[in-house]
C-alpha cells in the first residue's frame, strides 16, 4: 500500500448517530440552517506534540480553501498547534449509505493541539467529534500525550483509527520489520482498551500534504 494511504470507514455504524458519553445529543446533528440532505461527520485528529497531526489534516483535506490550521501567529512561531484547527470538505456518500435520506457527506477535520499544557483545548475538541484519528510517530510509538488522548477517547468517543505517521522517515531497508514491530506494540496497548479492534494505518502525511504521491 502507498505511504499516502488514507483511513476509510468500514461500516455504517461509523456514520450513524449514537448516544454521546454522559448523554446529550447524538453526534451527527445538522446545524441550524444546515442542508438536511447533507450528512455531517466530525473527525478529530489527536496525538502527541510533533507527531504530524496538522500535516495529516492538510493531507486529508481535499479543499485547501476551507482549511484553517495553525492560524495563530504563536503557532507558526513556536512550530506547534495552539488552537483547534478546522477544515471542511464535501464528498460522495459511501455506498452503504446510498439508501439513506442524504445526498452528500460533509467531513470536518478537527485538528487538536498535542502539547500537555493545552489539555483543556484537547478535551474541548474531543467533545465535538464523532470519531477519532490518533496520530502516532511510527519511530517513537506511544508517548505521554498519545496515552492521554487515548484516555480522553475512551471517555468521549467510540470509534478510533490509529495513523502510524512519518513512515517515510524510517530507513527503507528494514522499514517493513520496524513497522510490524510498532504495530504489535500499539496493538498490545490497545488490547486493554475498548479500541482493541481499531485499524492501524501507516501514512506519510508530510509528503501527501506537500502534494507528493
ABEGO torsion letter per residue (X at the ends): XBAABBBBBABAAAABBBBBBGEEBBABBBBBGBBAABBBBBBBBBEBBGAGAAAAAAAABABAAABBBGABAAAAAAGBBABBBBBBBBBBBBAAAAABABABBBBBBBBBBABAAAAAAAAAAAAABABBBBBBBAAAEBBAAAAAAAAAAAAABABBBBBBBGAAABBABGAAAAAAAAAAAAAAAAAABAAAABBBBBBBAAAAAAGBX
